[in-house]
Amino acid sequence: MRILGIDPGLQTTGFGLVDADGQKLAYVASGTIRTTHLALGDLPSRIKALYEGIREVAQRYQPDAATVEIVFVNVNPQSTLMLGQARGACITALVSCDLPVAEYTALQMKKSVVGTGRAAKSQVQEMVMRLLKLPGLPGTDAADALGMAITHAHAGASMARLAGITELSRKTHAMFRNGRSY
């Protein structure tokens, strides 16, 4: 199975492709899609560049599945909204290529690849290099994207089996009601 991992960003979006055969992983390709050449305030052009870039990668490498990092909430709501739009463009591009899309948080990816959810970017780069037997460290965005693909290679089959057995749904415990946690 060929898996395309995406680390979305408005200025730099990382992508990484991994072939998974059981527990055996093989590096295919990785890189970044940059929108820094476009005007900072030209959000529609940046979104279009991301969409077209992801579609080009998907058409070139023909993955079987894709995974995208779930956006965390920043202190700055405007930054979060803009990052969410970049992520939406990436997901739309993948879905338009008829790819199933899985989603994982950065914490889940770091825990899967490094063994701890609080790993530094340099630790993710080092472990991705070791797991895929790369000759050198990948860039930070590409390493995160490859980490997403590795995470899906490890967890995707289990999640699919769980989904087949029972409906995966939102937690109903530990929710807030009227200012109280239940």
Backbone bond lengths (Angstrom), bond angles and torsions (degrees), N, CA, C in turn:
res aa  C-N    CA-C-N  psi(-1)  N-CA   C-N-CA  omega(-1)  CA-C   N-CA-C  phi
1 M - - - 1.448 - - 1.525 108.65 -
2 R 1.298 117.03 130.84 1.464 122.61 177.00 1.524 108.57 -97.92
3 I 1.333 115.94 125.09 1.458 122.23 -175.62 1.524 109.87 -117.35
4 L 1.328 115.85 131.38 1.458 123.16 176.98 1.520 108.27 -104.43
5 G 1.324 116.47 118.35 1.458 122.07 176.69 1.519 109.74 -100.73
6 I 1.328 116.04 141.10 1.464 121.60 -179.18 1.525 109.38 -127.43
7 D 1.338 115.62 130.63 1.467 122.76 171.85 1.528 105.75 -111.55
8 P 1.350 117.49 95.84 1.467 119.89 -172.29 1.521 113.52 -71.93
9 G 1.321 114.64 144.67 1.455 122.44 174.93 1.506 108.07 -159.93
10 L 1.307 117.05 149.46 1.462 119.85 -177.68 1.526 111.89 -74.03
11 Q 1.334 116.96 -34.38 1.458 119.91 178.19 1.526 112.32 -93.24
12 T 1.335 116.43 -40.59 1.461 121.21 -179.06 1.524 108.87 -137.55
13 T 1.317 116.30 120.44 1.460 122.45 176.42 1.524 107.51 -111.67
14 G 1.326 115.77 124.80 1.454 120.11 178.98 1.515 110.98 -90.06
15 F 1.342 116.26 147.07 1.456 120.32 172.91 1.528 108.63 -134.69
16 G 1.322 115.43 150.48 1.453 120.32 178.48 1.510 109.91 -153.04
17 L 1.324 115.87 137.61 1.463 121.20 -179.48 1.513 109.86 -118.98
18 V 1.342 114.15 135.15 1.454 122.13 -178.80 1.520 108.43 -133.82
19 D 1.330 116.61 137.61 1.460 121.28 170.41 1.518 107.77 -94.45
20 A 1.329 116.70 128.03 1.460 121.92 -179.85 1.517 109.10 -117.10
21 D 1.331 115.28 126.84 1.464 122.69 175.43 1.518 106.28 -127.72
22 G 1.337 115.74 91.75 1.459 119.95 -171.91 1.517 108.65 66.96
23 Q 1.332 117.04 -124.61 1.463 121.18 178.20 1.527 112.49 -89.89
24 K 1.326 117.06 -5.98 1.462 121.43 -178.67 1.526 110.01 -83.26
25 L 1.326 115.51 127.68 1.464 121.59 -179.36 1.520 109.87 -115.79
26 A 1.333 116.35 142.25 1.456 121.51 177.03 1.522 108.83 -135.06
27 Y 1.321 115.37 132.22 1.457 122.06 177.93 1.526 109.61 -70.08
28 V 1.340 116.25 137.23 1.462 121.89 176.16 1.527 110.12 -112.10
29 A 1.322 117.13 -57.08 1.462 121.45 -177.97 1.522 109.57 -167.00
30 S 1.323 115.98 161.54 1.464 121.07 174.06 1.522 108.62 -160.14
31 G 1.315 114.83 164.09 1.450 119.54 179.17 1.512 111.02 171.25
32 T 1.314 115.41 -164.14 1.459 120.88 179.91 1.525 110.46 -135.23
33 I 1.306 114.18 153.30 1.461 122.54 172.41 1.523 105.11 -113.47
34 R 1.308 116.29 118.70 1.467 120.60 -175.69 1.529 110.90 -109.02
35 T 1.334 114.59 142.08 1.460 120.32 175.67 1.523 110.53 -118.00
36 T 1.320 116.95 12.92 1.468 120.96 -176.26 1.526 112.51 -67.10
37 H 1.324 117.96 -18.65 1.471 120.60 178.00 1.529 111.84 -75.23
38 L 1.322 116.97 -12.86 1.464 121.62 179.60 1.526 109.69 -93.43
39 A 1.315 116.51 157.46 1.464 120.97 -179.92 1.520 110.64 -60.46
40 L 1.324 115.73 138.40 1.458 121.80 -176.72 1.526 112.15 -55.79
41 G 1.323 117.66 -39.16 1.459 121.59 -178.28 1.519 114.91 -84.71
42 D 1.320 117.47 -1.55 1.466 121.33 -176.75 1.537 110.31 -92.34
43 L 1.332 115.85 69.42 1.463 121.79 -177.14 1.534 112.90 -59.12
44 P 1.346 119.85 -44.10 1.466 119.13 -179.94 1.538 113.16 -58.34
45 S 1.326 117.37 -40.29 1.472 119.85 179.38 1.525 111.28 -67.73
46 R 1.316 117.09 -36.52 1.465 120.91 178.38 1.533 110.64 -66.87
47 I 1.316 116.01 -43.05 1.469 120.85 178.73 1.530 109.37 -62.24
48 K 1.325 116.73 -43.23 1.459 121.51 178.64 1.531 110.92 -61.77
49 A 1.326 117.15 -43.05 1.471 120.89 179.35 1.521 111.38 -62.45
50 L 1.329 117.19 -40.03 1.470 120.57 177.66 1.528 110.63 -65.30
51 Y 1.320 115.61 -46.94 1.464 120.93 -179.84 1.535 110.35 -57.32
52 E 1.317 116.66 -50.22 1.464 120.78 -178.13 1.530 111.64 -67.05
53 G 1.334 116.93 -37.05 1.457 120.58 178.58 1.519 112.74 -64.81
54 I 1.326 117.10 -43.87 1.476 121.18 179.03 1.525 109.91 -66.28
55 R 1.320 117.50 -41.79 1.476 119.94 177.92 1.528 110.87 -61.72
56 E 1.321 116.94 -40.86 1.464 120.82 179.26 1.534 111.28 -62.66
57 V 1.327 116.64 -43.73 1.471 120.84 178.36 1.533 109.81 -62.75
58 A 1.337 116.55 -45.69 1.468 120.53 -179.06 1.527 111.39 -63.48
59 Q 1.310 117.51 -41.00 1.469 120.29 -179.84 1.524 111.47 -70.74
60 R 1.317 117.14 -34.46 1.466 120.18 -179.03 1.528 112.53 -71.70
61 Y 1.343 117.18 -43.26 1.463 120.67 -172.71 1.528 114.42 -100.97
62 Q 1.315 118.01 -9.09 1.468 123.30 175.03 1.534 113.65 50.03
63 P 1.348 118.35 60.12 1.466 119.71 178.14 1.523 111.57 -70.89
64 D 1.336 115.47 159.59 1.468 121.89 177.15 1.523 111.30 -91.50
65 A 1.327 116.33 -25.08 1.458 121.95 -178.47 1.527 108.76 -151.80
66 A 1.321 115.43 162.03 1.462 120.59 178.91 1.519 109.45 -136.38
67 T 1.307 115.32 157.45 1.455 121.54 176.37 1.525 109.23 -141.93
68 V 1.316 115.32 140.97 1.459 121.92 -176.08 1.520 108.54 -128.28
69 E 1.326 115.84 138.89 1.466 120.16 178.35 1.518 110.01 -68.77
70 I 1.320 115.93 136.53 1.460 121.77 175.05 1.518 107.89 -77.21
71 V 1.327 116.65 132.61 1.456 122.87 -176.77 1.519 109.58 -74.35
72 F 1.334 115.39 134.59 1.457 120.37 173.74 1.518 108.81 -89.17
73 V 1.312 116.69 162.41 1.461 121.14 -179.04 1.524 108.60 -87.28
74 N 1.324 115.87 122.00 1.462 121.68 177.21 1.516 110.46 -81.86
75 V 1.316 115.77 170.26 1.459 121.21 173.11 1.528 109.13 -66.67
76 N 1.333 116.36 -35.74 1.452 121.89 -179.30 1.534 109.57 -91.53
77 P 1.338 118.16 109.79 1.469 120.62 -178.44 1.526 113.25 -60.02
78 Q 1.341 117.88 -34.21 1.463 121.15 -179.79 1.527 110.43 -63.48
79 S 1.322 117.04 -42.26 1.469 121.07 177.71 1.522 110.81 -63.47
80 T 1.318 116.59 -40.55 1.460 120.98 178.94 1.520 110.85 -62.32
81 L 1.333 116.71 -43.48 1.463 120.90 179.31 1.528 111.35 -63.24
82 M 1.324 116.91 -42.46 1.463 120.13 -179.12 1.531 110.94 -68.01
83 L 1.330 116.98 -39.49 1.458 120.74 177.04 1.525 110.29 -65.29
84 G 1.333 116.00 -37.44 1.463 120.42 176.95 1.520 112.04 -62.56
85 Q 1.332 116.58 -36.07 1.459 120.16 177.70 1.526 111.20 -68.46
86 A 1.327 116.78 -38.20 1.467 120.70 176.45 1.527 109.82 -64.24
87 R 1.312 116.02 -42.82 1.463 121.03 178.53 1.529 110.56 -63.07
88 G 1.329 116.71 -40.70 1.459 121.38 177.77 1.521 111.97 -62.00
89 A 1.335 116.43 -39.93 1.471 120.22 177.79 1.523 110.14 -63.29
90 C 1.328 117.19 -40.39 1.470 121.37 179.56 1.533 110.74 -64.79
91 I 1.321 116.36 -46.91 1.466 120.23 -179.73 1.523 110.39 -64.04
92 T 1.319 117.56 -42.19 1.469 121.27 178.66 1.525 110.87 -60.57
93 A 1.328 116.90 -42.50 1.468 120.69 178.52 1.531 110.66 -61.91
94 L 1.332 116.89 -42.86 1.469 120.84 -179.55 1.527 111.61 -66.33
95 V 1.324 116.12 -44.05 1.469 120.61 -179.83 1.524 110.39 -66.48
96 S 1.342 117.51 -35.04 1.460 120.15 178.97 1.538 111.51 -68.15
97 C 1.330 116.36 -17.76 1.472 121.38 174.98 1.532 110.87 -94.52
98 D 1.338 116.61 12.50 1.467 123.88 178.99 1.528 113.19 60.58
99 L 1.326 116.94 36.50 1.459 121.01 177.95 1.524 110.92 -98.23
100 P 1.337 117.97 137.96 1.464 119.13 170.45 1.526 108.12 -70.91
101 V 1.330 116.99 137.06 1.462 121.61 -175.73 1.520 110.08 -118.24
102 A 1.333 116.05 122.01 1.461 122.41 174.00 1.527 107.83 -102.10
103 E 1.325 115.76 157.45 1.455 120.24 -178.86 1.530 110.04 -132.12
104 Y 1.324 115.32 136.27 1.461 121.82 177.73 1.522 108.18 -137.20
105 T 1.317 116.07 151.04 1.460 120.23 175.63 1.525 109.51 -80.60
106 A 1.320 116.03 164.18 1.463 120.64 175.73 1.530 109.63 -61.84
107 L 1.320 117.40 -36.45 1.461 121.88 178.10 1.530 111.02 -61.59
108 Q 1.331 117.04 -44.99 1.470 120.83 178.68 1.522 110.83 -63.47
109 M 1.335 116.54 -41.68 1.459 120.20 -179.99 1.522 110.64 -64.01
110 K 1.325 117.02 -47.17 1.462 120.60 -179.04 1.523 111.32 -62.86
111 K 1.310 116.55 -39.50 1.464 120.29 178.89 1.527 110.68 -65.82
112 S 1.315 117.05 -38.95 1.459 122.17 179.84 1.524 112.27 -69.22
113 V 1.325 116.45 -41.57 1.465 121.10 -173.89 1.528 112.36 -87.39
114 V 1.341 116.70 -44.95 1.461 121.07 -173.95 1.531 112.25 -100.02
115 G 1.334 116.15 -31.41 1.458 119.49 -178.69 1.516 112.98 107.73
116 T 1.333 116.69 -7.37 1.456 121.15 176.09 1.528 109.06 -141.69
117 G 1.316 116.02 139.45 1.458 120.77 -178.79 1.517 113.79 -73.35
118 R 1.323 117.15 -12.01 1.462 120.83 -178.67 1.536 112.14 -102.59
119 A 1.316 116.46 23.14 1.468 121.06 -178.40 1.527 110.99 -66.47
120 A 1.319 115.33 146.00 1.466 121.74 175.86 1.523 109.52 -79.25
121 K 1.318 116.38 160.77 1.468 120.67 179.11 1.528 111.24 -57.89
122 S 1.318 117.29 -37.35 1.466 120.80 179.52 1.527 111.31 -64.09
123 Q 1.333 117.26 -33.99 1.462 120.45 177.69 1.529 110.77 -69.73
124 V 1.331 116.67 -38.77 1.468 120.62 176.73 1.527 109.28 -62.69
125 Q 1.331 116.74 -45.55 1.469 120.66 178.93 1.534 110.58 -57.92
126 E 1.316 117.11 -46.49 1.465 121.93 -177.80 1.527 111.46 -63.07
127 M 1.335 117.21 -44.86 1.464 120.12 -178.27 1.525 111.83 -70.07
128 V 1.328 117.09 -37.83 1.472 120.32 176.76 1.530 108.93 -61.79
129 M 1.328 116.03 -43.75 1.466 120.30 178.55 1.534 110.56 -59.48
130 R 1.331 116.92 -43.52 1.474 120.96 -179.11 1.529 112.04 -69.75
131 L 1.325 116.56 -45.94 1.470 120.03 -177.48 1.520 112.51 -63.79
132 L 1.341 116.45 -35.59 1.460 120.47 -177.46 1.530 112.59 -99.73
133 K 1.340 115.81 3.25 1.472 121.77 178.82 1.536 111.81 54.34
134 L 1.331 115.75 48.46 1.459 121.52 179.63 1.527 109.74 -82.78
135 P 1.326 118.11 150.32 1.462 120.62 -179.67 1.534 113.61 -73.45
136 G 1.323 117.53 -17.90 1.459 121.49 -179.67 1.509 110.69 -153.90
137 L 1.332 115.61 173.61 1.461 120.31 -179.54 1.523 110.86 -71.64
138 P 1.324 117.62 132.21 1.468 119.33 172.66 1.535 108.71 -75.08
139 G 1.328 117.39 161.70 1.462 121.05 175.32 1.522 109.74 -62.05
140 T 1.323 117.24 162.00 1.466 120.18 -174.71 1.530 112.95 -61.71
141 D 1.337 117.74 -43.09 1.467 120.35 -179.17 1.529 110.87 -69.22
142 A 1.320 117.12 -41.33 1.462 120.88 177.53 1.522 110.66 -66.31
143 A 1.337 117.49 -38.11 1.469 121.12 178.69 1.525 110.75 -63.67
144 D 1.331 116.95 -42.07 1.468 120.04 177.48 1.529 110.75 -63.25
145 A 1.327 117.14 -40.57 1.465 121.37 179.24 1.534 110.42 -66.06
146 L 1.326 117.15 -43.49 1.468 120.33 176.14 1.526 110.36 -63.41
147 G 1.331 116.22 -37.08 1.468 120.54 175.74 1.516 112.03 -61.58
148 M 1.330 116.78 -38.72 1.468 120.61 176.57 1.521 110.50 -63.06
149 A 1.336 117.17 -42.83 1.466 120.97 178.77 1.527 110.81 -64.68
150 I 1.325 117.43 -41.26 1.471 121.60 177.92 1.528 110.01 -63.33
151 T 1.326 116.59 -43.38 1.468 121.00 178.57 1.518 110.46 -58.36
152 H 1.320 116.63 -44.53 1.462 119.50 179.79 1.528 111.22 -67.52
153 A 1.318 117.23 -35.65 1.464 120.30 177.41 1.526 110.15 -61.99
154 H 1.333 117.26 -36.52 1.461 121.19 -179.48 1.528 113.06 -81.67
155 A 1.327 116.89 -39.73 1.460 120.81 -172.20 1.523 114.98 -103.33
156 G 1.323 118.01 -19.69 1.461 121.35 -173.52 1.509 114.67 -59.19
157 A 1.321 117.50 -44.15 1.470 120.79 -178.84 1.525 110.57 -64.76
158 S 1.327 116.94 -41.98 1.467 120.80 179.16 1.521 111.14 -63.99
159 M 1.338 116.14 -42.67 1.463 119.84 179.36 1.528 111.20 -64.88
160 A 1.324 117.11 -38.07 1.461 120.86 178.72 1.530 110.21 -65.70
161 R 1.329 116.98 -40.92 1.476 120.04 177.93 1.523 110.83 -63.98
162 L 1.332 116.58 -42.12 1.466 120.08 177.95 1.525 111.05 -62.30
163 A 1.318 116.40 -42.50 1.460 120.52 -179.77 1.524 110.88 -63.63
164 G 1.340 116.98 -32.48 1.459 120.75 178.62 1.518 113.02 -73.06
165 I 1.315 116.50 -27.63 1.464 121.32 -177.61 1.518 111.61 -85.95
166 T 1.305 116.17 -43.80 1.451 121.41 -175.87 1.526 109.31 -141.79
167 E 1.290 115.33 156.88 1.455 119.64 178.38 1.524 109.05 -73.89
168 L 1.339 116.78 123.82 1.461 120.38 175.33 1.517 107.28 -80.11
169 S 1.319 115.85 121.63 1.458 118.43 -176.94 1.523 110.83 -136.85
170 R 1.303 113.94 170.52 1.446 121.54 179.49 1.519 110.25 -65.51
171 K 1.324 117.02 144.89 1.465 121.24 177.40 1.518 109.46 -64.62
172 T 1.320 115.38 140.52 1.451 118.76 175.31 1.519 110.63 -108.68
173 H 1.331 117.30 -9.25 1.459 119.37 175.97 1.527 108.82 -92.56
174 A 1.292 116.41 164.20 1.460 123.32 179.38 1.524 112.06 57.55
175 M 1.319 116.03 34.71 1.461 120.19 177.39 1.526 109.39 -98.86
176 F 1.309 116.70 159.89 1.455 121.40 179.34 1.518 109.95 -95.96
177 R 1.337 113.83 133.87 1.452 120.23 176.23 1.523 107.75 -138.61
178 N 1.303 117.75 123.24 1.452 122.09 179.27 1.523 112.07 53.09
179 G 1.328 117.14 40.12 1.458 121.04 177.36 1.506 114.59 80.96
180 R 1.344 117.44 3.67 1.461 120.41 -178.45 1.521 109.67 -117.14
181 S 1.293 114.40 149.04 1.464 120.38 177.80 1.531 109.35 -95.27
182 Y 1.317 116.88 131.06 1.470 120.98 179.99 1.508 109.55 -117.74
